[in-house]
């Protein structure tokens, strides 16, 4: 929500508008697939990891996204 990236909003809109996807998990899978196809998944994950304060409200203290090593994951996703 905090990103101004137009690709991110387009992917979110298109995954919400898919008529054959009925469950929230299916929408997440569609979003991930679209992000992979457009080769922006690493960028979106980097945006997610940078939001440490918001993530603290959603995840437990020892979660991977809250650790210092979470910065490494977007770099690994570039090769995907």
Protein Blocks (a to p, Z undefined) as FASTA:
>chain_A
ZZcbfklmmmmmmmmmpmkbmbfklmmmmmmmmmmmnopmmmmmmmmmmmmmlmmmmpcf
klmklmmklmmmmmmmmmZZ
